Amino acid sequence: MGKTETIILGVALMFTMWGMGLSLALEDFKRVLQKPKAVALGLVNQLILLPLIGYALLLAFPTSPEVAVGIMILAACPGGPTSNLMSLLAKADTALSVTLTAITSLVTIITIPFIVNFGLEQFAGEGQTIQLPILETIGKMVAVMIVPMALGMFIKSKNEDFAKKMDRPVRIISVVLLAIIIIGLIISKKDVISSYFVQAGVLALLLNVVTMLIGFASARLFSLSTKQSTTISLETGIQNGTLALAVAITLLNNEAYGIAPAVYSLLMYLSGGILVSLVLKKNK
């Protein structure tokens, strides 16, 4: 992708994080004290189990270096606004979903560089010297994630009515920007997209479905409610595709690493929608 597309991707991520900030309040971070077991389990699933499952899938189903690194990038980027929306649609524990997304948005600034560098070392192949400089990467992610999110939270604290009115437009614009980025990536990589698409699609879908199942099963194992279990399933299985694309294309400057996140960003709506439908049908 050229400079223009990279700028669009950066703006899309900042806009998405600003929109998420408009839905957050300080109480969302404090809720960890109110629901310690559910929050702790969700964080373990997202920050520890998710990368381990991604790595295990790549060992079990070897693929091209580009797809493998893309899957590890995805596994390093849990949560996001999409999981919050799906929890809302499923009538699950939306407050828990927002809390987990808020906390992981802070923690992954530190964990992403380490997980992605591990993926590069394991799968990028001999002669691959690209690495994410830890401190520089953390600084960039603070600028494009935390600053917009904090601005959104500040605006909500001052004008909650405006924040509520902006919820739907922000979601629509975020999806449109993500679609533009994915289409641009497919066009720019049209010569190799067919060879990567099936590999990336199968592994991305496996990552999605396996983590959702493990998320739900682990929550039930720890005697959490059905609503909390559904939320943890969605939070574990639905990744932040926009963030993963930003890491691949803007931080690593490699479009091929963005193919798996791009394919995943399409599939997650299908699998997430199926889970939401099943939960609503069972509740009826």
C-alpha positions as CSV (number, residue, x, y, z in Angstrom):
1,M,0.0,0.0,0.0
2,G,1.1,3.5,-0.7
3,K,1.4,6.4,1.7
4,T,-2.2,7.5,1.2
5,E,-3.6,4.0,2.2
6,T,-1.3,3.9,5.2
7,I,-2.7,7.3,6.4
8,I,-6.2,6.1,5.9
9,L,-5.5,3.0,8.0
10,G,-4.0,5.1,10.8
11,V,-7.0,7.5,10.7
12,A,-9.4,4.5,10.8
13,L,-7.7,3.1,13.9
14,M,-7.6,6.5,15.6
15,F,-11.3,7.1,14.7
16,T,-12.3,3.7,15.9
17,M,-10.5,4.2,19.3
18,W,-12.0,7.7,19.6
19,G,-15.5,6.2,19.0
20,M,-14.7,3.5,21.7
21,G,-13.7,6.2,24.1
22,L,-17.1,7.9,23.6
23,S,-18.7,4.8,25.0
24,L,-16.3,4.5,28.0
25,A,-16.2,6.0,31.5
26,L,-13.9,5.6,34.4
27,E,-16.4,3.3,36.0
28,D,-15.7,0.8,33.3
29,F,-12.1,0.4,34.6
30,K,-13.3,0.2,38.2
31,R,-15.7,-2.6,37.4
32,V,-12.8,-5.0,37.7
33,L,-13.3,-4.8,41.5
34,Q,-17.0,-5.6,41.1
35,K,-16.6,-8.6,38.9
36,P,-13.1,-9.8,39.6
37,K,-13.5,-13.5,38.6
38,A,-15.2,-12.7,35.2
39,V,-12.7,-9.9,34.4
40,A,-9.7,-12.0,35.4
41,L,-10.8,-15.0,33.3
42,G,-11.5,-12.8,30.3
43,L,-8.1,-11.2,30.5
44,V,-6.3,-14.6,30.9
45,N,-8.2,-15.9,27.8
46,Q,-7.4,-12.8,25.7
47,L,-3.9,-12.0,26.7
48,I,-2.4,-15.5,27.4
49,L,-4.6,-18.2,25.9
50,L,-5.3,-16.5,22.6
51,P,-1.7,-16.1,21.5
52,L,-0.9,-19.7,22.7
53,I,-3.9,-21.0,20.7
54,G,-2.7,-19.0,17.6
55,Y,0.8,-20.5,17.9
56,A,-0.5,-24.0,18.5
57,L,-2.7,-23.8,15.3
58,L,0.3,-22.7,13.3
59,L,2.3,-25.6,14.6
60,A,-0.5,-28.0,13.8
61,F,-1.3,-26.5,10.3
62,P,2.0,-25.2,8.8
63,T,1.4,-22.3,6.3
64,S,3.3,-19.6,4.5
65,P,5.5,-17.2,6.6
66,E,3.2,-14.3,5.6
67,V,0.0,-15.9,6.7
68,A,1.6,-17.3,9.9
69,V,2.9,-13.9,11.0
70,G,-0.5,-12.4,10.2
71,I,-2.2,-15.0,12.4
72,M,0.2,-14.1,15.3
73,I,-0.6,-10.4,14.8
74,L,-4.3,-11.2,15.1
75,A,-3.7,-13.3,18.2
76,A,-1.9,-10.3,19.7
77,C,-4.9,-7.9,19.1
78,P,-7.9,-9.1,21.2
79,G,-11.2,-7.4,21.7
80,G,-12.3,-4.1,20.1
81,P,-15.6,-2.3,19.4
82,T,-17.0,-5.2,17.4
83,S,-17.0,-7.5,20.4
84,N,-18.8,-4.9,22.4
85,L,-21.5,-4.5,19.7
86,M,-22.0,-8.3,19.4
87,S,-22.3,-8.6,23.2
88,L,-25.0,-5.9,23.0
89,L,-26.8,-7.7,20.2
90,A,-26.6,-11.0,22.1
91,K,-28.1,-9.3,25.2
92,A,-25.1,-10.6,27.1
93,D,-23.1,-8.8,29.8
94,T,-22.2,-5.6,27.8
95,A,-20.7,-3.9,30.9
96,L,-18.2,-6.8,31.2
97,S,-17.5,-6.6,27.5
98,V,-16.7,-2.9,27.7
99,T,-14.6,-3.4,30.8
100,L,-12.5,-6.1,29.1
101,T,-12.0,-4.1,25.9
102,A,-11.0,-1.0,28.0
103,I,-8.4,-2.9,29.9
104,T,-7.0,-4.9,27.0
105,S,-6.7,-1.6,25.0
106,L,-4.2,-0.5,27.6
107,V,-2.4,-3.7,28.3
108,T,-1.9,-4.7,24.6
109,I,0.2,-1.6,24.0
110,I,2.9,-3.5,25.9
111,T,2.1,-7.1,24.9
112,I,1.7,-6.6,21.1
113,P,5.4,-5.8,20.4
114,F,6.6,-8.9,22.3
115,I,4.0,-11.3,20.7
116,V,4.6,-10.0,17.2
117,N,8.3,-10.1,17.5
118,F,8.0,-13.7,18.7
119,G,5.9,-14.5,15.7
120,L,8.5,-12.9,13.4
121,E,11.3,-15.0,15.0
122,Q,9.3,-18.2,14.7
123,F,7.7,-17.9,11.3
124,A,9.2,-15.1,9.2
125,G,12.0,-17.3,7.8
126,E,15.7,-17.0,7.6
127,G,17.1,-13.6,6.8
128,Q,14.1,-11.8,8.2
129,T,15.4,-9.0,10.3
130,I,12.3,-6.9,10.7
131,Q,11.4,-6.4,14.3
132,L,9.2,-4.0,16.2
133,P,11.3,-1.7,18.4
134,I,9.6,-2.1,21.8
135,L,9.7,1.4,23.1
136,E,9.1,3.1,19.8
137,T,6.2,0.8,19.0
138,I,4.6,1.5,22.4
139,G,4.9,5.2,21.8
140,K,3.2,5.0,18.4
141,M,0.4,2.8,19.8
142,V,-0.2,5.3,22.6
143,A,-0.5,8.1,20.0
144,V,-3.0,6.2,17.8
145,M,-4.9,4.3,20.5
146,I,-4.8,5.8,24.0
147,V,-4.8,9.4,23.1
148,P,-8.0,9.2,20.8
149,M,-9.7,6.9,23.4
150,A,-8.9,9.3,26.2
151,L,-10.2,12.2,24.1
152,G,-13.4,10.3,23.5
153,M,-13.8,9.6,27.3
154,F,-13.2,13.3,28.1
155,I,-15.9,14.3,25.6
156,K,-18.3,11.8,27.0
157,S,-17.7,13.1,30.6
158,K,-18.5,16.7,29.4
159,N,-21.3,15.9,27.0
160,E,-22.9,12.5,27.3
161,D,-25.7,13.3,24.9
162,F,-23.3,14.1,22.1
163,A,-21.4,10.8,22.8
164,K,-24.6,8.8,22.5
165,K,-25.6,10.5,19.3
166,M,-22.2,9.8,17.8
167,D,-22.3,6.0,18.6
168,R,-24.1,4.9,15.4
169,P,-22.3,7.2,12.9
170,V,-18.9,6.3,14.4
171,R,-19.6,2.5,14.0
172,I,-20.8,3.0,10.4
173,I,-17.8,5.1,9.4
174,S,-15.4,2.7,11.1
175,V,-16.8,-0.3,9.2
176,V,-16.7,1.7,5.9
177,L,-13.1,2.7,6.5
178,L,-12.1,-0.9,7.3
179,A,-13.9,-2.1,4.1
180,I,-12.0,0.5,2.0
181,I,-8.7,-0.7,3.5
182,I,-9.5,-4.4,2.9
183,I,-10.5,-3.7,-0.7
184,G,-7.4,-1.7,-1.3
185,L,-5.2,-4.5,0.2
186,I,-6.9,-7.1,-2.0
187,I,-6.4,-5.0,-5.1
188,S,-2.8,-4.2,-4.3
189,K,-2.0,-7.9,-3.7
190,K,-4.2,-9.3,-6.5
191,D,-1.3,-11.3,-7.9
192,V,-0.8,-13.4,-4.8
193,I,-4.1,-13.0,-2.9
194,S,-5.5,-16.3,-4.3
195,S,-2.5,-18.3,-3.0
196,Y,-2.8,-16.8,0.5
197,F,-6.6,-16.5,0.7
198,V,-7.5,-20.1,1.4
199,Q,-4.7,-20.6,3.9
200,A,-5.4,-17.4,5.7
201,G,-9.2,-18.0,5.6
202,V,-9.0,-21.5,7.1
203,L,-6.6,-20.5,9.9
204,A,-8.4,-17.3,10.7
205,L,-11.7,-19.1,11.0
206,L,-10.1,-21.8,13.1
207,L,-8.6,-19.2,15.4
208,N,-12.0,-17.5,15.6
209,V,-14.1,-20.5,16.3
210,V,-11.7,-22.4,18.6
211,T,-11.1,-19.3,20.8
212,M,-14.9,-18.6,21.0
213,L,-15.5,-22.2,22.1
214,I,-12.7,-22.1,24.7
215,G,-13.9,-18.8,25.9
216,F,-17.4,-20.1,26.6
217,A,-16.3,-23.4,28.0
218,S,-13.8,-21.8,30.4
219,A,-16.4,-19.4,31.7
220,R,-18.9,-22.2,32.3
221,L,-16.1,-24.2,34.0
222,F,-15.7,-21.3,36.5
223,S,-19.5,-21.2,37.1
224,L,-20.1,-17.8,35.4
225,S,-23.6,-17.0,34.2
226,T,-24.7,-17.6,30.6
227,K,-24.6,-13.9,29.9
228,Q,-21.0,-13.6,31.2
229,S,-20.0,-16.8,29.4
230,T,-21.3,-15.4,26.1
231,T,-19.5,-12.1,26.6
232,I,-16.2,-13.9,27.4
233,S,-16.7,-16.1,24.3
234,L,-17.1,-13.1,22.1
235,E,-14.3,-11.2,23.7
236,T,-11.9,-14.2,23.3
237,G,-12.9,-15.0,19.8
238,I,-13.5,-11.6,18.2
239,Q,-10.2,-9.8,17.5
240,N,-9.5,-6.2,16.6
241,G,-9.0,-6.5,12.9
242,T,-8.3,-2.8,12.4
243,L,-5.5,-2.8,14.9
244,A,-4.1,-6.0,13.4
245,L,-4.0,-4.4,10.0
246,A,-2.4,-1.3,11.4
247,V,0.4,-3.4,13.0
248,A,1.0,-5.4,9.8
249,I,0.9,-2.5,7.3
250,T,2.0,0.6,9.2
251,L,4.3,-0.8,11.8
252,L,5.8,-3.7,9.9
253,N,5.3,-2.1,6.5
254,N,4.4,-5.5,5.0
255,E,1.1,-5.8,3.1
256,A,1.3,-9.6,3.0
257,Y,1.2,-9.8,6.8
258,G,-2.2,-8.0,6.5
259,I,-3.9,-10.6,4.4
260,A,-4.9,-12.9,7.4
261,P,-6.2,-9.9,9.4
262,A,-8.1,-8.7,6.3
263,V,-9.7,-12.1,5.7
264,Y,-10.5,-12.5,9.4
265,S,-12.2,-9.1,9.5
266,L,-14.7,-10.4,7.1
267,L,-15.2,-13.8,8.7
268,M,-15.7,-12.6,12.3
269,Y,-19.0,-10.9,11.4
270,L,-20.3,-14.3,10.1
271,S,-19.1,-16.4,13.0
272,G,-20.0,-13.8,15.6
273,G,-23.4,-13.4,14.0
274,I,-24.1,-17.1,14.2
275,L,-23.2,-17.1,17.9
276,V,-25.4,-14.1,18.6
277,S,-28.3,-15.8,16.7
278,L,-27.8,-19.1,18.7
279,V,-27.8,-17.3,22.0
280,L,-30.9,-15.3,21.2
281,K,-32.7,-18.4,19.9
282,K,-31.9,-20.3,23.1
283,N,-33.0,-17.4,25.3
284,K,-36.4,-17.3,23.5
